[in-house]
């Protein structure tokens, strides 16, 4: 078992959003069957519509976020409601936008290593 410091995680730039993502848990630090990403979102940042071939769990501990799931918008206010999570089925088209006035961060868990991001354009 390992204790992993999020700030020390390997980072990459998403080709879909152009935003930085930290691979907190990945093959590089011992994971055999899952990944955990952390992604900061500044006010106005958008993760454009995309999907994955596996389900994804997304968690917000703070902030105000708009999530579009298959064309339907949902508002998350983790500042008022507390920590909120989404369970996104495989192949579900989704877009995430920070609509608040402060930065937030999301955790994204995948039940596979090296999950692919498929942009919807």
C-alpha positions as CSV (number, residue, x, y, z in Angstrom):
1,X,0.0,0.0,0.0
2,X,1.2,3.5,-0.8
3,X,0.4,7.0,0.4
4,X,0.3,9.2,-2.6
5,X,0.7,12.9,-2.4
6,X,-1.5,14.6,-5.0
7,X,0.9,17.5,-5.5
8,X,3.7,15.0,-6.5
9,X,1.6,13.2,-9.1
10,X,2.6,12.9,-12.7
11,X,0.8,15.5,-14.8
12,X,-0.3,15.7,-18.4
13,X,-2.2,18.2,-20.6
14,X,-5.5,16.9,-21.9
15,X,-5.7,17.1,-25.7
16,X,-9.5,17.6,-25.3
17,X,-9.5,20.6,-22.9
18,X,-5.9,21.8,-22.9
19,X,-6.1,21.7,-19.1
20,X,-3.6,20.0,-16.8
21,X,-4.6,16.7,-15.1
22,X,-2.7,14.9,-12.4
23,X,-2.5,11.1,-12.5
24,X,-2.6,10.5,-8.7
25,X,-3.1,6.7,-9.0
26,X,-1.8,5.0,-12.1
27,X,0.3,2.2,-13.4
28,X,3.4,4.3,-12.8
29,X,2.9,4.1,-9.0
30,X,1.6,0.5,-8.8
31,X,-2.1,0.5,-9.9
32,X,-3.0,-2.6,-11.8
33,X,-6.7,-2.0,-12.5
34,X,-7.7,1.6,-11.9
35,X,-6.7,5.3,-12.1
36,X,-7.5,8.4,-10.1
37,X,-7.1,11.8,-11.7
38,X,-7.2,15.2,-10.0
39,X,-8.1,18.2,-12.2
40,X,-8.2,21.8,-11.1
41,X,-10.8,24.0,-12.7
42,X,-10.5,27.8,-12.6
43,X,-13.6,29.9,-13.0
44,X,-14.8,29.6,-16.6
45,X,-12.7,26.5,-17.3
46,X,-14.5,23.9,-19.5
47,X,-13.8,20.3,-20.1
48,X,-15.5,20.0,-23.5
49,X,-18.0,17.3,-24.4
50,X,-16.3,13.9,-24.5
51,X,-16.8,10.3,-23.4
52,X,-14.8,7.2,-22.2
53,X,-15.2,3.5,-23.0
54,X,-15.5,2.8,-19.2
55,X,-17.6,4.3,-16.5
56,X,-16.2,7.2,-14.5
57,X,-16.9,8.6,-11.1
58,X,-16.4,12.3,-10.6
59,X,-16.3,14.0,-7.2
60,X,-16.4,17.7,-6.3
61,X,-15.8,18.8,-2.7
62,X,-16.3,22.5,-3.4
63,X,-17.4,24.9,-6.0
64,X,-20.3,25.5,-8.4
65,X,-20.2,23.4,-11.5
66,X,-22.4,22.9,-14.6
67,X,-22.4,19.3,-16.0
68,X,-24.1,18.5,-19.3
69,X,-25.0,14.8,-19.6
70,X,-26.3,13.7,-23.0
71,X,-27.6,17.2,-23.6
72,X,-29.2,17.8,-20.2
73,X,-27.6,20.4,-17.9
74,X,-27.3,19.7,-14.2
75,X,-26.0,22.2,-11.6
76,X,-23.8,21.2,-8.7
77,X,-23.3,23.5,-5.8
78,X,-20.8,21.7,-3.6
79,X,-20.3,24.9,-1.6
80,X,-23.9,24.8,-0.4
81,X,-24.7,21.1,-0.5
82,X,-21.3,19.6,0.4
83,X,-19.3,17.0,-1.5
84,X,-21.1,15.8,-4.6
85,X,-20.3,12.9,-7.0
86,X,-21.4,11.7,-10.4
87,X,-21.5,8.2,-11.7
88,X,-21.1,8.5,-15.5
89,X,-21.8,5.3,-17.4
90,X,-19.5,4.2,-20.2
91,X,-19.9,6.1,-23.5
92,X,-22.1,8.8,-21.8
93,X,-21.3,12.2,-23.5
94,X,-20.5,14.8,-20.8
95,X,-19.1,18.3,-20.4
96,X,-18.0,20.0,-17.2
97,X,-17.7,23.7,-16.6
98,X,-16.7,25.7,-13.5
99,X,-19.5,28.3,-13.2
100,X,-18.5,29.6,-9.8
101,X,-16.3,32.6,-8.9
102,X,-13.6,30.5,-7.2
103,X,-11.3,27.7,-8.4
104,X,-12.4,24.1,-7.7
105,X,-10.9,20.7,-8.2
106,X,-12.4,17.4,-9.3
107,X,-11.4,13.8,-8.7
108,X,-12.1,11.4,-11.5
109,X,-11.9,7.6,-10.8
110,X,-11.8,5.1,-13.6
111,X,-12.0,1.3,-13.2
112,X,-9.1,0.8,-15.7
113,X,-5.6,2.0,-16.3
114,X,-4.9,4.5,-19.0
115,X,-8.5,5.5,-19.8
116,X,-8.9,7.2,-23.2
117,X,-10.7,10.5,-23.7
118,X,-12.8,10.6,-26.9
119,X,-13.8,14.2,-27.8
120,X,-17.3,14.8,-29.2
121,X,-17.1,17.5,-31.9
